[in-house]
Amino acid sequence: MASKERVQLILKNVCKLNYWFAKEMLECEEEMEKEKELIKQAEKRNDCVCVICVTEHNRDFMKDCLKDTVTIIDFLRDKENVKYLEEWQIKGAEAMFQQCKEDKCIPYDLPGAIMAALGMWNELREALKK
């Protein structure tokens, strides 16, 4: 069984990750609003408008990442789940966070990788259906 302290550290890191995804999603929404306003202004001037925008897709992707981190948080807060976690699973999640810190980069598939390390197969299957 994994130590409670290490599980709590993973939980803390996933909460930070959740905040990061929420912030990214909100920034994408702000960018979308700015783009919409620019398009309206161009249309009023009868300018030719060609828009290639991925902001909406990025926002939706951040929303999915946010949902996945909430799923991990709920999983780790459930004492019944935690009692079945092994040290190697926690070490795997810790290693992922450590690599993110070293690389100064958060990959968008991090929540899925953490789910896999923690053995959250049903939750991961549901997340992949999105």
N, C-alpha and C positions, 0 to 999 in steps of 0.2 A: 504494500500500500504506500502511496506517495505521502510525503510529509505535508501537514496542513500549511506550514509556513510557505513551502514552495508552491503549493496550489494557490495560496493567497497572492503570491507574487505574480503568478500567471494571470490570475483574475484582475489584479491591478493593471497589468500591462494591456490586457484585452480592453479594459475600460478606457485606457488612454488611446488605444487604437480606435475604439468606438468614437471617441471625441474627434479624432483626426478625420475619420470618414465623414462624420456629421459636418465638420467645418468645411471640408472639400465639397460636399454636396451643396451646402449653402452658398459657397463661392461660385459654383457652377450655375446655380439659380440666379444669382446676381448678374453674372455674365450674360445669361440668357435674356434677362430683362434689358440690359444695355444694348444687346444686339437687336432685339425687337424694336427698341426706340430708334436706333440708327436706320433700320429698314423702313420704318414709318416716315422718318424724315426724308429719306431718299425718294420714297414713293410720292410724297407731297411735292417734291421738286421735279417729278416725272423723270428721275434718273433711272437709267438701266441698272437693275439690281441683280447681282448674281451672288448667292449666299451658299457657302459651304460651311456648315455648322455641325460640330460634334458635341457641343455643350450639353444638349439635352440627353444624348446617349451617355455622356460622362456622368451627368447627374443621376440618371437611372442606375448606372453601374455602382455609383457611390451608395445609393439607397440600398441596393442588394448587399453590398459589403457591410453596411450598417446593420441590416437585418441579421446577417450572419454573425457579426460580433455580439449582437444581443442574444442570439441563440447560444453562443459559447458562454456568455456570462450567466445565462439561466442554467446551463448545464453544470457549470462550476459552482454555482450557488446551491445546487441540490446535493445534500450530504450523501444521498443514496448513490449518486453517480460517482462522487469523489472517492468513496471507499473502494471502488473497483479500479481506480487509476493506479498504474505502476510508476515507479520512479523513472523508468526509461521514457515513458510518454511525456512526463513533465520535463525531463531533460531535453527531449526533442523540441518541445514548444519554447523552452528557454533558449535553445540554440538558434531557433528562428528569430527570436527577438534580438539576440546578441548580434546576429548577422545583419539585421536591419540597422542596428545602432552603428556597427562598423561601416556599413555601406552608405549610411545616411540616406536610406531609401526604403520606402514601404511598398512592397509589391501588392498589387490589388488582389492577388490570389492567396495572400497570407491567411485570411480567415479560413479558407478551404483547407489549406495545409495544416493549420492548427487543429481543425476538426478531425482531419485524418490522423494526426499524431495522437489525439486524445481518444481515438476510437469511436468517434461520433458518426458512425456509418449511416444510420437512418437520417440524421439531420443533414449530413453532407449530400445524401441522395436527393433529399427534398430541395436543398439549395441549388443543386445542379439542374433541376427541372425548370428553373426560372428562365 
